[in-house]
Amino acid sequence: MKVPQDIGILLSEVLRNLGVLDRLGEAKVFQLWGDIVGEEIERVTTPLRVEGHKLFIGVENAAWRQELVYSKKELLEKISEIIGSGIIRDINFTVLRRPR
């Protein structure tokens, strides 16, 4: 005879196995970006996409890009704190080219 299991636990396992929970976490990064980095950094950055647990961020200029590269570890820790660990494992900062 099978032991009854909690439907919430079963549903959570199914969603995790399908990758849905990771996708929800990835979407949360875009929604909560300002809360994660603060107002000043939010003004000079744009979350672009997530590919294979790597978050791609557009940055206003090279000076800000360099500053954020140095802060990558702290940003990853903050992201893990807010949306859960393992969803975002790396960040790539790219200077956005603005049309002239």
DSSP file (Angstrom, degrees, kcal/mol; ACC not computed):
  #  RESIDUE AA STRUCTURE BP1 BP2  ACC     N-H-->O    O-->H-N    N-H-->O    O-->H-N    TCO  KAPPA ALPHA  PHI   PSI    X-CA   Y-CA   Z-CA
    1    1 A M              0   0    0      0, 0.0     2,-0.2     0, 0.0     0, 0.0   0.000 360.0 360.0 360.0 131.1    0.0    0.0    0.0
    2    2 A K        -     0   0    0      1,-0.1     3,-0.0     3,-0.0     0, 0.0  -0.491 360.0-122.3 -77.3 144.6    1.4    3.4   -1.0
    3    3 A V        -     0   0    0     -2,-0.2    -1,-0.1     1,-0.1     2,-0.0  -0.738  33.4-111.3 -84.3 130.3    1.7    6.1    1.6
    4    4 A P        -     0   0    0      0, 0.0     2,-0.3     0, 0.0    -1,-0.1  -0.337  34.1-151.9 -61.8 141.5   -0.3    9.3    0.7
    5    5 A Q        -     0   0    0     -3,-0.0     2,-0.2    -2,-0.0    -3,-0.0  -0.859  24.5 -96.5-116.3 152.8    1.9   12.3   -0.2
    6    6 A D     >  -     0   0    0     -2,-0.3     4,-2.1     1,-0.1     3,-0.3  -0.473  27.3-139.1 -65.6 129.5    1.2   16.0    0.1
    7    7 A I  H  > S+     0   0    0      1,-0.2     4,-2.8    -2,-0.2     5,-0.2   0.835 102.0  57.4 -61.6 -34.0    0.0   17.4   -3.2
    8    8 A G  H  > S+     0   0    0      2,-0.2     4,-2.2     1,-0.2    -1,-0.2   0.898 107.2  47.2 -63.5 -41.2    2.1   20.5   -2.7
    9    9 A I  H  > S+     0   0    0     -3,-0.3     4,-2.2     2,-0.2    -2,-0.2   0.919 113.7  48.1 -66.7 -43.8    5.3   18.5   -2.5
   10   10 A L  H  X S+     0   0    0     -4,-2.1     4,-2.3     2,-0.2    -2,-0.2   0.927 112.6  48.1 -62.0 -45.5    4.3   16.4   -5.5
   11   11 A L  H  X S+     0   0    0     -4,-2.8     4,-2.7     1,-0.2     5,-0.2   0.904 110.0  52.5 -63.0 -41.5    3.5   19.5   -7.6
   12   12 A S  H  X S+     0   0    0     -4,-2.2     4,-2.4     1,-0.2    -1,-0.2   0.908 109.5  49.4 -59.9 -43.3    6.7   21.1   -6.5
   13   13 A E  H  X S+     0   0    0     -4,-2.2     4,-2.6     2,-0.2    -2,-0.2   0.912 111.4  48.8 -63.1 -43.3    8.7   18.1   -7.7
   14   14 A V  H  X S+     0   0    0     -4,-2.3     4,-1.9     2,-0.2     6,-0.2   0.936 112.6  47.5 -62.5 -47.1    6.9   18.0  -11.0
   15   15 A L  H  X>S+     0   0    0     -4,-2.7     5,-1.8     1,-0.2     6,-0.9   0.886 113.0  48.9 -63.1 -38.8    7.5   21.7  -11.6
   16   16 A R  H ><5S+     0   0    0     -4,-2.4     3,-1.1    -5,-0.2    -1,-0.2   0.928 110.4  50.6 -65.4 -45.2   11.2   21.4  -10.7
   17   17 A N  H 3<5S+     0   0    0     -4,-2.6    -2,-0.2     1,-0.3    -1,-0.2   0.825 110.5  49.9 -62.8 -31.8   11.6   18.4  -13.0
   18   18 A L  H 3<5S-     0   0    0     -4,-1.9    -1,-0.3    -5,-0.2    -2,-0.2   0.564 113.5-119.0 -82.0  -9.3   10.1   20.3  -15.8
   19   19 A G  T <X5S+     0   0    0     -3,-1.1     4,-1.9    -4,-0.5    -3,-0.2   0.528  77.6 126.1  83.7   6.3   12.3   23.3  -15.2
   20   20 A V  H  >< +     0   0    0     -5,-1.8     4,-2.3    -6,-0.2     5,-0.2   0.893  68.1  54.6 -66.1 -40.2    9.4   25.6  -14.5
   21   21 A L  H  > S+     0   0    0     -6,-0.9     4,-2.2     1,-0.2    -1,-0.2   0.892 108.0  49.7 -63.4 -39.2   10.7   26.8  -11.1
   22   22 A D  H  > S+     0   0    0      2,-0.2     4,-2.6     1,-0.2    -1,-0.2   0.921 110.2  50.8 -63.4 -43.2   14.0   27.9  -12.7
   23   23 A R  H  X S+     0   0    0     -4,-1.9     4,-2.2     1,-0.2    -2,-0.2   0.886 109.8  50.1 -63.3 -38.1   12.2   29.8  -15.4
   24   24 A L  H  X S+     0   0    0     -4,-2.3     4,-1.8     2,-0.2    -1,-0.2   0.909 110.8  49.7 -65.1 -41.0   10.1   31.5  -12.7
   25   25 A G  H  X S+     0   0    0     -4,-2.2     4,-1.2     2,-0.2    -2,-0.2   0.897 109.0  52.0 -62.9 -40.9   13.2   32.4  -10.8
   26   26 A E  H  X S+     0   0    0     -4,-2.6     4,-1.0     1,-0.2     3,-0.5   0.915 108.7  50.5 -62.0 -42.5   14.8   33.8  -14.0
   27   27 A A  H  X S+     0   0    0     -4,-2.2     4,-1.9     1,-0.2     3,-0.3   0.860 103.9  59.8 -63.5 -35.0   11.8   36.0  -14.6
   28   28 A K  H  X S+     0   0    0     -4,-1.8     4,-2.9     1,-0.2    -1,-0.2   0.830  95.4  62.5 -62.8 -32.3   12.0   37.3  -11.0
   29   29 A V  H  < S+     0   0    0     -4,-1.2     4,-0.5    -3,-0.5    -1,-0.2   0.924 106.7  44.3 -59.4 -43.6   15.5   38.6  -11.7
   30   30 A F  H >< S+     0   0    0     -4,-1.0     3,-0.6    -3,-0.3     4,-0.3   0.913 115.9  47.2 -66.6 -42.5   14.0   41.0  -14.3
   31   31 A Q  H 3< S+     0   0    0     -4,-1.9     3,-0.2     1,-0.2    -2,-0.2   0.866 122.3  33.7 -66.6 -37.6   11.1   42.0  -12.1
   32   32 A L  T 3X S+     0   0    0     -4,-2.9     4,-2.1     1,-0.2     3,-0.5   0.211  79.4 117.3-106.7  14.3   13.3   42.6   -9.0
   33   33 A W  H <> S+     0   0    0     -3,-0.6     4,-2.5    -4,-0.5     5,-0.4   0.885  77.6  50.3 -51.9 -46.5   16.5   43.9  -10.6
   34   34 A G  H  > S+     0   0    0     -4,-0.3     4,-2.3    -3,-0.2    -1,-0.3   0.874 110.7  49.5 -61.4 -38.4   16.2   47.3   -8.9
   35   35 A D  H  4 S+     0   0    0     -3,-0.5    -1,-0.2     2,-0.2    -2,-0.2   0.842 112.6  49.2 -67.6 -33.5   15.7   45.7   -5.5
   36   36 A I  H  < S+     0   0    0     -4,-2.1    -2,-0.2    -7,-0.2    -1,-0.2   0.928 126.9  20.7 -71.8 -46.5   18.7   43.5   -6.1
   37   37 A V  H  < S-     0   0    0     -4,-2.5     4,-0.4    -5,-0.2    -2,-0.2   0.648 104.8-120.4-103.4 -16.9   21.2   46.2   -7.2
   38   38 A G     X  -     0   0    0     -4,-2.3     4,-2.2    -5,-0.4    -1,-0.2  -0.110  36.1 -69.8  91.4 164.4   19.7   49.5   -5.9
   39   39 A E  H  > S+     0   0    0      1,-0.2     4,-1.8     2,-0.2    -1,-0.1   0.871 125.2  53.4 -62.6 -43.5   18.6   52.6   -7.7
   40   40 A E  H  > S+     0   0    0      1,-0.2     4,-0.6     2,-0.2    -1,-0.2   0.933 115.2  39.0 -62.4 -47.7   22.0   53.9   -8.8
   41   41 A I  H >> S+     0   0    0     -4,-0.4     3,-0.8     1,-0.2     4,-0.6   0.858 110.3  60.6 -72.5 -34.0   23.0   50.7  -10.6
   42   42 A E  H >< S+     0   0    0     -4,-2.2     3,-0.8     1,-0.2    -1,-0.2   0.876  99.4  58.2 -58.8 -36.6   19.5   50.1  -11.9
   43   43 A R  H 3< S+     0   0    0     -4,-1.8    -1,-0.2     1,-0.2    -2,-0.2   0.786 113.1  37.6 -64.3 -26.8   19.8   53.5  -13.8
   44   44 A V  H << S+     0   0    0     -3,-0.8    16,-2.4    -4,-0.6     2,-0.3   0.321 112.1  63.3-110.4   7.8   22.9   52.4  -15.7
   45   45 A T  E <<  -A   59   0A   0     -3,-0.8    14,-0.2    -4,-0.6    12,-0.0  -0.920  52.7-165.4-132.6 157.9   22.0   48.7  -16.3
   46   46 A T  E     -A   58   0A   0     12,-2.4    12,-3.3    -2,-0.3     2,-0.3  -0.951  24.0-130.8-140.5 119.4   19.4   46.6  -18.2
   47   47 A P  E     +A   57   0A   0      0, 0.0    10,-0.2     0, 0.0     3,-0.1  -0.567  29.7 178.6 -66.8 129.5   18.9   42.9  -17.6
   48   48 A L  E     -     0   0A   0      8,-3.1     2,-0.3     1,-0.4     9,-0.2   0.873  46.9 -39.9-101.9 -50.3   18.8   41.5  -21.2
   49   49 A R  E     -A   56   0A   0      7,-1.1     7,-3.0     2,-0.0     2,-0.4  -0.981  41.5-120.8-168.7 168.8   18.4   37.7  -20.9
   50   50 A V  E     +A   55   0A   0     -2,-0.3     2,-0.4     5,-0.2     5,-0.2  -0.998  26.8 176.0-124.8 129.3   19.2   34.5  -19.1
   51   51 A E  E >  S-A   54   0A   0      3,-2.5     3,-1.6    -2,-0.4    -2,-0.0  -0.978  70.1 -19.2-134.2 121.0   20.9   31.6  -20.9
   52   52 A G  T 3  S-     0   0    0     -2,-0.4     3,-0.1     1,-0.3    -1,-0.1   0.890 127.6 -48.3  52.9  47.8   22.0   28.4  -19.1
   53   53 A H  T 3  S+     0   0    0      1,-0.2    36,-3.3    35,-0.1    37,-1.4   0.574 114.0 119.8  69.8  11.1   22.0   30.0  -15.6
   54   54 A K  E <   -Ab  51  90A   0     -3,-1.6    -3,-2.5    35,-0.2     2,-0.5  -0.936  54.3-147.9-110.0 127.2   24.0   33.0  -16.9
   55   55 A L  E     -Ab  50  91A   0     35,-2.7    37,-3.0    -2,-0.5     2,-0.5  -0.805   7.5-151.6 -94.0 127.5   22.4   36.4  -16.6
   56   56 A F  E     -Ab  49  92A   0     -7,-3.0    -8,-3.1    -2,-0.5    -7,-1.1  -0.888  14.2-171.1-102.9 125.1   23.3   38.9  -19.3
   57   57 A I  E     -Ab  47  93A   0     35,-3.1    37,-2.8    -2,-0.5     2,-0.4  -0.964  16.4-141.7-120.9 128.6   23.3   42.6  -18.3
   58   58 A G  E     -Ab  46  94A   0    -12,-3.3   -12,-2.4    -2,-0.4     2,-0.4  -0.729  21.9-160.0 -84.6 137.1   23.6   45.6  -20.5
   59   59 A V  E     -Ab  45  95A   0     35,-3.1    37,-2.9    -2,-0.4   -14,-0.2  -0.927  22.0-129.8-124.1 144.8   25.7   48.4  -19.0
   60   60 A E  S    S-     0   0    0    -16,-2.4     2,-0.3    -2,-0.4    38,-0.1   0.847  83.2  -6.1 -61.9 -39.7   25.7   52.1  -19.9
   61   61 A N  S  > S-     0   0    0    -17,-0.2     4,-2.1     1,-0.1     5,-0.1  -0.954  71.3 -98.7-154.3 170.9   29.5   52.4  -20.2
   62   62 A A  H  > S+     0   0    0     -2,-0.3     4,-2.5     1,-0.2     5,-0.2   0.825 116.0  58.1 -65.2 -34.2   32.9   50.7  -19.7
   63   63 A A  H  > S+     0   0    0      2,-0.2     4,-2.0     1,-0.2    -1,-0.2   0.935 110.1  43.3 -63.6 -45.2   33.6   52.3  -16.3
   64   64 A W  H  > S+     0   0    0      2,-0.2     4,-2.5     1,-0.2     5,-0.2   0.888 111.2  56.0 -66.3 -38.4   30.3   50.9  -14.9
   65   65 A R  H  X S+     0   0    0     -4,-2.1     4,-2.2     1,-0.2    -2,-0.2   0.938 108.3  47.4 -57.9 -47.1   31.0   47.5  -16.5
   66   66 A Q  H  X S+     0   0    0     -4,-2.5     4,-1.8     1,-0.2    -1,-0.2   0.911 111.1  51.1 -61.7 -43.7   34.4   47.3  -14.8
   67   67 A E  H  X S+     0   0    0     -4,-2.0     4,-0.9     1,-0.2    -1,-0.2   0.905 111.7  47.5 -59.8 -42.9   32.9   48.3  -11.4
   68   68 A L  H  < S+     0   0    0     -4,-2.5     4,-0.3     1,-0.2    -1,-0.2   0.842 105.1  58.7 -71.3 -33.5   30.2   45.6  -11.7
   69   69 A V  H >< S+     0   0    0     -4,-2.2     3,-1.2     1,-0.2     4,-0.3   0.919 106.4  49.4 -59.5 -42.2   32.7   43.0  -12.7
   70   70 A Y  H 3< S+     0   0    0     -4,-1.8     3,-0.3     1,-0.2    -1,-0.2   0.769 113.8  46.6 -66.6 -25.1   34.4   43.6   -9.4
   71   71 A S  T 3X S+     0   0    0     -4,-0.9     4,-2.3    -3,-0.2    -1,-0.2   0.307  79.7 108.4 -98.7   8.0   31.1   43.3   -7.6
   72   72 A K  H <> S+     0   0    0     -3,-1.2     4,-2.7    -4,-0.3     5,-0.2   0.885  75.4  52.1 -56.1 -45.2   29.9   40.1   -9.4
   73   73 A K  H  > S+     0   0    0     -4,-0.3     4,-2.1    -3,-0.3    -1,-0.2   0.929 111.9  46.0 -59.5 -46.5   30.4   37.8   -6.4
   74   74 A E  H  > S+     0   0    0      1,-0.2     4,-2.3     2,-0.2    -1,-0.2   0.886 112.3  51.5 -64.8 -38.8   28.3   40.0   -4.2
   75   75 A L  H  X S+     0   0    0     -4,-2.3     4,-2.7     2,-0.2    -2,-0.2   0.916 109.3  49.9 -64.1 -42.7   25.6   40.4   -6.9
   76   76 A L  H  X S+     0   0    0     -4,-2.7     4,-2.4     1,-0.2    -2,-0.2   0.891 110.7  50.4 -62.9 -39.1   25.4   36.7   -7.3
   77   77 A E  H  X S+     0   0    0     -4,-2.1     4,-2.1    -5,-0.2    -1,-0.2   0.916 111.6  47.7 -63.9 -42.5   25.0   36.2   -3.6
   78   78 A K  H  X S+     0   0    0     -4,-2.3     4,-2.1     2,-0.2    -2,-0.2   0.900 111.2  50.7 -65.9 -41.2   22.2   38.8   -3.4
   79   79 A I  H  X>S+     0   0    0     -4,-2.7     4,-3.2     1,-0.2     5,-0.6   0.932 111.1  48.7 -61.3 -45.5   20.4   37.2   -6.4
   80   80 A S  H  X5S+     0   0    0     -4,-2.4     4,-1.4     1,-0.2    -2,-0.2   0.887 110.4  52.1 -61.5 -39.0   20.6   33.8   -4.7
   81   81 A E  H  <5S+     0   0    0     -4,-2.1    -1,-0.2    -5,-0.2    -2,-0.2   0.894 118.1  36.3 -61.8 -41.7   19.3   35.4   -1.5
   82   82 A I  H  <5S+     0   0    0     -4,-2.1    -2,-0.2     2,-0.1    -3,-0.2   0.895 133.8  18.4 -85.2 -43.0   16.3   36.9   -3.2
   83   83 A I  H  <5S-     0   0    0     -4,-3.2    -3,-0.2     1,-0.2    -2,-0.2   0.556 116.2 -87.4-110.1  -8.6   15.3   34.4   -5.9
   84   84 A G    ><< -     0   0    0     -4,-1.4     3,-0.8    -5,-0.6     4,-0.4  -0.134  46.9 -73.9 113.8 148.4   17.0   31.2   -4.7
   85   85 A S  T 3  S+     0   0    0      1,-0.2     4,-0.1     2,-0.1    -8,-0.0  -0.425 106.0  23.2 -79.4 150.2   20.3   29.6   -5.1
   86   86 A G  T 3  S+     0   0    0      2,-0.4    -1,-0.2    -2,-0.1     3,-0.2   0.265  92.3  96.2  86.4 -11.1   21.5   27.9   -8.3
   87   87 A I  S <  S+     0   0    0     -3,-0.8     2,-0.5     1,-0.3    -2,-0.1   0.941  94.4  28.2 -77.2 -47.0   19.1   29.7  -10.7
   88   88 A I        +     0   0    0     -4,-0.4    -2,-0.4   -12,-0.1    -1,-0.3  -0.971  65.9 164.2-113.1 120.1   21.7   32.3  -11.7
   89   89 A R        +     0   0    0    -36,-3.3     2,-0.3    -2,-0.5   -35,-0.2   0.548  64.0  19.0-112.2 -12.2   25.3   31.1  -11.5
   90   90 A D  E     -b   54   0A   0    -37,-1.4   -35,-2.7   -14,-0.0     2,-0.4  -0.985  60.4-146.1-153.9 159.2   27.1   33.7  -13.5
   91   91 A I  E     -b   55   0A   0     -2,-0.3     2,-0.5   -37,-0.2   -35,-0.2  -0.997   5.5-161.1-131.7 136.7   26.7   37.2  -14.8
   92   92 A N  E     -b   56   0A   0    -37,-3.0   -35,-3.1    -2,-0.4     2,-0.5  -0.979   9.7-156.4-116.7 124.3   28.0   38.7  -18.1
   93   93 A F  E     -b   57   0A   0     -2,-0.5     2,-0.4   -37,-0.2   -35,-0.2  -0.883  12.5-177.2-104.6 129.0   28.2   42.5  -18.4
   94   94 A T  E     -b   58   0A   0    -37,-2.8   -35,-3.1    -2,-0.5     2,-0.4  -0.986  28.0-123.2-127.8 131.2   28.1   44.0  -21.8
   95   95 A V  E     -b   59   0A   0     -2,-0.4     2,-0.3   -37,-0.2   -35,-0.2  -0.599  32.4-128.4 -71.6 126.8   28.5   47.7  -22.7
   96   96 A L        -     0   0    0    -37,-2.9     2,-0.7    -2,-0.4    -1,-0.1  -0.600  12.9-136.8 -78.2 132.7   25.4   48.7  -24.7
   97   97 A R        -     0   0    0     -2,-0.3   -36,-0.1   -36,-0.0    -1,-0.0  -0.818  18.5-153.8 -90.8 118.3   26.1   50.5  -27.9
   98   98 A R        -     0   0    0     -2,-0.7     2,-0.1   -38,-0.1   -38,-0.0  -0.748  21.1-111.7 -93.0 137.5   23.8   53.4  -28.3
   99   99 A P              0   0    0      0, 0.0    -1,-0.1     0, 0.0     0, 0.0  -0.406 360.0 360.0 -65.1 143.9   22.9   54.6  -31.8
  100  100 A R              0   0    0     -2,-0.1    -2,-0.0     0, 0.0     0, 0.0   0.439 360.0 360.0 -93.3 360.0   24.4   58.1  -32.6
